[in-house]
Protein backbone atom coordinates (compact mmCIF):
# COMPACT_ATOMS: atom_id res chain seq x y z
CA UNK A 1 0.00 0.00 0.00
CA UNK A 2 2.85 2.40 0.86
CA UNK A 3 4.49 1.70 -2.49
CA UNK A 4 1.24 2.51 -4.30
CA UNK A 5 0.97 5.85 -2.50
CA UNK A 6 4.57 6.70 -3.40
CA UNK A 7 4.00 5.90 -7.08
CA UNK A 8 0.77 7.88 -7.07
CA UNK A 9 2.55 10.90 -5.58
CA UNK A 10 5.31 10.69 -8.17
CA UNK A 11 2.79 10.38 -10.99
CA UNK A 12 0.78 13.35 -9.80
CA UNK A 13 3.97 15.34 -9.29
CA UNK A 14 5.02 14.66 -12.89
CA UNK A 15 1.59 15.57 -14.21
CA UNK A 16 1.37 18.78 -12.21
CA UNK A 17 3.09 20.70 -14.96
CA UNK A 18 0.52 19.48 -17.49
CA UNK A 19 -2.52 20.68 -15.53
CA UNK A 20 -3.89 24.21 -15.90
CA UNK A 21 -2.69 26.45 -13.11
CA UNK A 22 -6.18 27.21 -11.86
CA UNK A 23 -7.08 23.52 -11.61
CA UNK A 24 -3.69 22.25 -10.47
CA UNK A 25 -3.83 21.44 -6.73
CA UNK A 26 0.01 21.25 -6.65
CA UNK A 27 0.60 24.72 -8.11
CA UNK A 28 2.38 27.20 -5.86
CA UNK A 29 1.38 30.80 -5.37
CA UNK A 30 3.75 33.58 -4.34
CA UNK A 31 2.42 36.30 -2.07
CA UNK A 32 4.18 39.44 -0.91
CA UNK A 33 3.44 39.78 2.82
CA UNK A 34 5.87 42.64 3.43
CA UNK A 35 4.78 45.29 5.91
CA UNK A 36 4.20 48.95 5.01
CA UNK A 37 7.17 51.20 4.30
CA UNK A 38 7.89 53.49 7.26
CA UNK A 39 9.16 57.01 6.75
CA UNK A 40 12.06 57.33 9.21
CA UNK A 41 13.26 60.86 8.49
CA UNK A 42 13.00 63.80 6.14
CA UNK A 43 16.00 65.99 5.39
CA UNK A 44 16.10 69.23 3.43
CA UNK A 45 18.70 68.87 0.71
CA UNK A 46 20.96 71.90 0.25
CA UNK A 47 23.70 70.43 -1.86
CA UNK A 48 24.45 70.24 -5.56
CA UNK A 49 24.99 66.66 -6.70
CA UNK A 50 27.64 67.39 -9.27
CA UNK A 51 29.16 64.03 -10.26
CA UNK A 52 29.03 60.30 -9.64
CA UNK A 53 31.29 57.36 -10.35
CA UNK A 54 30.68 53.64 -10.74
CA UNK A 55 33.30 51.28 -9.31
CA UNK A 56 33.83 47.52 -9.29
CA UNK A 57 36.10 45.49 -7.04
CA UNK A 58 36.84 41.78 -6.58
CA UNK A 59 37.05 40.99 -2.87
CA UNK A 60 39.13 37.92 -2.00
CA UNK A 61 38.45 37.12 1.65
CA UNK A 62 40.54 34.26 3.01
CA UNK A 63 40.08 33.07 6.61
CA UNK A 64 42.50 30.41 7.85
CA UNK A 65 42.70 28.44 11.04
CA UNK A 66 46.19 28.71 12.46
CA UNK A 67 46.84 25.05 13.19
CA UNK A 68 44.43 23.32 10.78
CA UNK A 69 44.62 22.84 7.01
CA UNK A 70 42.13 24.67 4.82
CA UNK A 71 40.39 21.39 3.96
CA UNK A 72 39.43 21.01 7.62
CA UNK A 73 38.86 24.57 8.79
CA UNK A 74 38.94 27.62 6.59
CA UNK A 75 36.86 29.91 4.41
CA UNK A 76 37.58 31.72 1.19
CA UNK A 77 35.10 33.91 -0.67
CA UNK A 78 35.50 35.65 -4.02
CA UNK A 79 32.97 38.47 -4.28
CA UNK A 80 32.42 40.97 -7.07
CA UNK A 81 31.18 44.26 -5.63
CA UNK A 82 29.77 47.04 -7.79
CA UNK A 83 28.78 50.39 -6.36
CA UNK A 84 28.42 54.09 -6.93
CA UNK A 85 29.90 57.10 -5.17
CA UNK A 86 28.47 60.58 -5.58
CA UNK A 87 30.32 63.87 -5.27
CA UNK A 88 28.55 67.03 -4.14
CA UNK A 89 29.12 70.66 -3.19
CA UNK A 90 27.46 71.72 0.06
CA UNK A 91 25.55 74.96 -0.55
CA UNK A 92 23.78 74.98 2.80
CA UNK A 93 26.54 76.89 4.62
CA UNK A 94 27.30 79.43 1.92
CA UNK A 95 26.87 82.88 3.47
CA UNK A 96 26.23 86.26 1.92
CA UNK A 97 29.91 87.16 2.10
CA UNK A 98 30.70 84.24 -0.24
CA UNK A 99 29.22 86.17 -3.18
CA UNK A 100 30.86 89.40 -4.31
CA UNK A 101 29.41 91.66 -7.02
CA UNK A 102 31.02 94.80 -8.48
CA UNK A 103 29.33 98.20 -8.49
CA UNK A 104 27.86 98.03 -12.01
CA UNK A 105 26.79 94.39 -11.51
CA UNK A 106 28.76 93.03 -14.44
CA UNK A 107 31.19 90.85 -12.47
CA UNK A 108 30.48 88.24 -9.79
CA UNK A 109 32.78 86.17 -7.62
CA UNK A 110 31.47 83.11 -5.76
CA UNK A 111 33.45 81.32 -3.07
CA UNK A 112 32.36 77.77 -2.28
CA UNK A 113 33.59 74.89 -0.09
CA UNK A 114 35.42 72.01 -1.66
CA UNK A 115 33.44 69.14 -3.12
CA UNK A 116 32.89 66.11 -0.92
CA UNK A 117 32.20 62.44 -1.50
CA UNK A 118 29.03 60.61 -0.54
CA UNK A 119 29.26 57.26 1.21
CA UNK A 120 29.61 54.40 -1.31
CA UNK A 121 26.32 52.71 -2.21
CA UNK A 122 26.75 49.01 -3.03
CA UNK A 123 24.61 47.81 -5.93
CA UNK A 124 23.11 44.61 -4.52
CA UNK A 125 21.55 43.63 -7.84
CA UNK A 126 24.88 43.58 -9.67
CA UNK A 127 27.12 42.38 -6.82
CA UNK A 128 27.58 38.64 -6.39
CA UNK A 129 29.74 35.88 -4.98
CA UNK A 130 31.87 34.20 -7.62
CA UNK A 131 33.06 31.29 -5.49
CA UNK A 132 32.92 30.06 -1.93
CA UNK A 133 35.25 27.48 -0.43
CA UNK A 134 34.59 25.96 2.98
CA UNK A 135 36.53 23.51 5.08
CA UNK A 136 34.85 20.39 6.42
CA UNK A 137 34.06 21.87 9.83
CA UNK A 138 32.73 25.07 8.27
CA UNK A 139 30.44 23.11 5.93
CA UNK A 140 29.09 21.16 8.88
CA UNK A 141 28.49 24.40 10.73
CA UNK A 142 26.58 25.84 7.76
CA UNK A 143 24.17 22.90 7.94
CA UNK A 144 23.08 23.78 11.46
CA UNK A 145 23.18 27.57 11.31
CA UNK A 146 22.55 30.36 8.85
CA UNK A 147 25.30 32.88 9.44
CA UNK A 148 24.84 36.11 7.45
CA UNK A 149 28.05 37.58 8.85
CA UNK A 150 30.06 36.19 5.93
CA UNK A 151 28.00 38.19 3.43
CA UNK A 152 28.11 41.33 5.55
CA UNK A 153 31.88 41.06 5.86
CA UNK A 154 32.55 40.94 2.12
CA UNK A 155 29.99 43.70 1.59
CA UNK A 156 31.81 45.93 4.08
CA UNK A 157 35.15 45.18 2.45
CA UNK A 158 33.73 45.99 -0.99
CA UNK A 159 32.34 49.30 0.28
CA UNK A 160 35.67 50.14 1.94
CA UNK A 161 37.68 49.43 -1.22
CA UNK A 162 35.23 51.37 -3.40
CA UNK A 163 35.43 54.32 -1.02
CA UNK A 164 39.22 54.27 -1.13
CA UNK A 165 39.20 54.15 -4.93
CA UNK A 166 36.78 57.09 -5.07
CA UNK A 167 39.12 59.18 -2.90
CA UNK A 168 41.98 58.50 -5.31
CA UNK A 169 39.87 59.31 -8.37
CA UNK A 170 39.08 62.72 -9.89
CA UNK A 171 35.46 62.66 -8.72
CA UNK A 172 35.72 65.74 -6.50
CA UNK A 173 37.60 67.65 -9.21
CA UNK A 174 34.89 66.70 -11.69
CA UNK A 175 32.20 67.80 -9.24
CA UNK A 176 33.83 71.20 -8.80
CA UNK A 177 34.21 71.62 -12.55
CA UNK A 178 30.53 70.81 -13.12
CA UNK A 179 29.44 73.13 -10.30
CA UNK A 180 31.55 75.94 -11.74
CA UNK A 181 30.02 75.45 -15.19
CA UNK A 182 26.50 75.44 -13.75
CA UNK A 183 27.00 78.67 -11.79
CA UNK A 184 28.75 80.44 -14.66
CA UNK A 185 25.90 79.61 -17.00
CA UNK A 186 23.31 80.66 -14.43
CA UNK A 187 24.91 84.00 -13.56
CA UNK A 188 25.64 84.89 -17.18
CA UNK A 189 21.99 84.31 -17.96
CA UNK A 190 21.26 86.96 -15.29
CA UNK A 191 23.45 89.51 -17.06
CA UNK A 192 26.87 89.08 -15.45
CA UNK A 193 29.64 89.28 -18.04
CA UNK A 194 32.46 87.89 -15.90
CA UNK A 195 31.91 85.10 -13.37
CA UNK A 196 34.58 83.65 -11.08
CA UNK A 197 33.88 80.54 -8.99
CA UNK A 198 36.54 79.58 -6.44
CA UNK A 199 36.65 76.52 -4.19
CA UNK A 200 38.46 76.84 -0.85
CA UNK A 201 38.74 74.74 2.26
CA UNK A 202 37.30 77.64 4.22
CA UNK A 203 34.41 78.28 1.85
CA UNK A 204 31.04 78.97 3.44
CA UNK A 205 29.80 81.11 6.32
CA UNK A 206 32.36 83.04 8.30
Secondary structure by P-SEA (a helix, b strand, c coil): caaaaaaaaaaaaaacccccccccccbbbbbbccccccccbbbbbcccccbbbbbbbbbbbbbbcccccccccbbbbbbbbbbbbbbbbbccccccccccccccccbbbbbbcccccccccccccccccccccccaaaaaaaaacccaaaaaaaaaaaaaaaaaaaaacaaaaaaaaaaaaaaaaaaaaacccbbbbbbccccccc
